[in-house]
Amino acid sequence: MTTPAAPYPINVPLIQAVVIAYSNRSLIADAIMPRVPVGKSDFKYLVQNMVDQFTVPDTKVGRKAKPNQVESVGDMLTASVVDYGLDEIVPLEDIANAPEGVDPLATAAEFVMKLVLLDREVRVANTVFNPANHVNKVTLSGTSQWSDYTSSDPISAIMTALDSPVMRPNVLTLGRAVWTKLALHPKVIDYVNGKGGTSGGVSREQLANALELEEILVGDAFVNTARRGQPMALQRTWGKHAAFTYREVPSDTSRSTTWGFTAQQGERVADSDFGKDHGGLKGGYRVRAGESVKELVTAPDLSYFFQNAIA
């Protein structure tokens, strides 16, 4: 039995290109835990030992002597990437009825990858905002929370906190609700403007420059927390916390000095196949997209975490 022909050829390279290139500008997971390629599913990575890293060895070399030998400091551990992916069925009828210039399979692949990346955003948010992943941390409450514009002093709290880690954090990650309160805080506006003004607000770039940070990342994504079939219950993926982390983009998992990163094996997966059991009487195509990644925290002392930054 021959496979029913689609109204136009199935462009598998297009599906792959769509999935590999797809990005969602509202997601910040890749910015806070940058991707590092690994060759195999099982790989080694370095967990930093900061005490040894900041202990100066004897670097003096005699006229006929050899220099002292050093090695990467820390514990070399083994981890494995995890496969994440989804399928969507595209009936032949949908392909036949598609408007000119629209590829339903490419559209399906993009939709599937969007959900896979939203799942990653949730995982990374839970990792970044997990107090167990930070050595330096504080829980704010009452008048110390940045939503209290009368009594709290976020600038003093932040500047003091940034001096705690052995390497000063260079990235601030917070949820949208926290950023809104922080950007409108009178003491923040006064500090950034330096003119005694307390009205208006500040931009991320202005505050980042004032705090000597490379970047301020604001999590905007929403996720539906209701079970399938229940009424939608949207909530922010990034909660009411703030994390200052030291970020580098390591070229190798075995030599990384960064709070955390994401190991990625290969390119994203994207393919499709026809099946008569896919999509009603005439069959259809199963479109699959996904990736193999592992999020890792490798230097939990290179950060400062404010839990419950706002009420």
ABEGO torsion letter per residue (X at the ends): XBBBBBABBBBAAAAAAAAAABBBAABAAAAABBBBBBABABBBBBBBBAAAAABBBBABBBAABBBBBBBBBEBBBBBBBBBBBBBBBBBAAAAAABBBGBBAAAAAAAAAAAAAAAAAAAAAAAAAABAAABABBBBBBEAABAABAAABBAAAAAAAAAAABABBBABBBBBAAAAAAAAABAAAAAAAAGAGBABEBBBAAAAAAAAGBABBBBBABBBBABBBGBBBBBBBABBBBBBBBBBBBBABAABBBBABBBBBBEBBBBBBBBBAABGEAAEBBBBBBEBBBBBBBABAAABBBBBGABX
